[in-house]
Amino acid sequence: MNVLIVHAHPEPQSFTTALRDLAVETLQGLGHQVQQSDLYAMNWNPVASAADFTERANPEYLVYALEQREGVKSDRLAADIRGELDKLLWADLLILNFPLYWFSVPAILKGWIDRVLVSGICYGGKRFYDQGGLAGKKALVSLTLGGREHMFGEGAIHGPLEDMLRPLLRGTLAYVGLEVLPPFVAWHVPYISDAARGDFLRAYQARLQGLEQDAALEFPRLEQFDERLYPRTHPL
Ligand SMILES: Cc1cc2nc3c(=O)[nH]c(=O)nc-3n(C[C@H](O)[C@H](O)[C@H](O)COP(=O)(O)OP(=O)(O)OC[C@H]3O[C@@H](n4cnc5c(N)ncnc54)[C@H](O)[C@@H]3O)c2cc1C
């Protein structure tokens, strides 16, 4: 399988980076092909702007998603976006590896999502959820965080982690058609012992070794909705 790891941590000695390194080593050891995008090391530009197109279909007024569509058709996407898109289209599995920032992804990773998941390939029209442009590929989110495990879940102070990650798991990854595997989470990372962090590394390795047996999370399928995207059970 071809794997793209998109990694977003500014410190090469961080625990999150150790998870990335372990994933590369483990997946290559299993015979998979691995490419990486180390966003801080690449000095990735996260800001979606008019500069993302070498020529504009409409130079007067920027509608970013429409320019993405035209840019795809006419090969007018900026070189850094095209490079990432090629890696993404090559991959059978996308791994996003990051520390949780404000219940979300670091800005540099959000900017990778904004600029690389282009309309016209990844989504657009009724090309979403199971009909999304990346259907047939899988995604795994691997994250570290400061909070403790008991702070997440039904009735817990922060609520379920899957609710917190909904914009990413559902609104982004599932939306573009990826089969989203349950996230791998390393809790309370800065405050635990080296040995406890070692346990997370071993658990992640075991998870990666068994990845092909993992059941994906459930998301809507377009067949459950009518032409106007009302649920088929909706009263007429
Ligand atoms: C802007 C911002 C917003 C945040 N928002 C949230 C939030 O909403 N919710 C939340 O819960 N947390 C939040 N945090 C906390 C953040 O998610 C955690 O601090 C981060 O995930 C910890 O991971 P790290 O890789 O940065 O750890 P690091 O601090 O890099 O590493 C922790 C320790 O692990 C050690 N280590 C490195 N490699 C290894 C190894 N191979 N084996 C064992 N130990 C190793 C390091 O030396 C270090 O001592 C936020 C932090 C920031 C900066």
The ligand as an ORCA input file, in Angstrom:
! r2SCAN-3c Opt
* xyz 0 1
  C      -1.581     26.210     20.817
  C      -1.824     24.959     21.616
  C      -3.133     24.524     21.782
  C      -3.378     23.344     22.493
  N      -4.676     22.898     22.607
  C      -4.928     21.765     23.288
  C      -6.274     21.279     23.396
  O      -7.226     21.840     22.864
  N      -6.477     20.144     24.121
  C      -5.449     19.461     24.709
  O      -5.702     18.434     25.344
  N      -4.162     19.878     24.573
  C      -3.880     21.004     23.884
  N      -2.581     21.444     23.750
  C      -1.500     20.592     24.279
  C      -0.808     19.809     23.152
  O      -1.758     19.068     22.407
  C       0.233     18.871     23.752
  O       1.163     19.654     24.438
  C       0.952     18.048     22.683
  O       0.045     17.197     22.033
  C       2.033     17.200     23.338
  O       2.721     16.474     22.341
  P       4.189     16.917     21.870
  O       4.635     16.008     20.807
  O       4.207     18.379     21.589
  O       4.972     16.640     23.201
  P       6.457     17.133     23.588
  O       6.312     18.229     24.604
  O       7.288     17.368     22.401
  O       7.001     15.818     24.273
  C       6.593     15.432     25.560
  C       7.761     14.672     26.177
  O       7.993     13.480     25.419
  C       9.384     13.287     25.285
  N       9.671     12.388     24.166
  C      10.042     12.706     22.900
  N      10.269     11.589     22.204
  C      10.034     10.549     23.028
  C      10.088      9.134     22.886
  N      10.462      8.588     21.727
  N       9.767      8.358     23.930
  C       9.380      8.905     25.118
  N       9.316     10.237     25.325
  C       9.640     11.049     24.287
  C       9.913     14.699     25.100
  O      11.290     14.761     25.380
  C       9.090     15.452     26.133
  O       9.693     15.377     27.403
  C      -2.303     22.610     23.067
  C      -0.983     23.083     22.914
  C      -0.758     24.242     22.197
  C       0.662     24.718     22.039
*
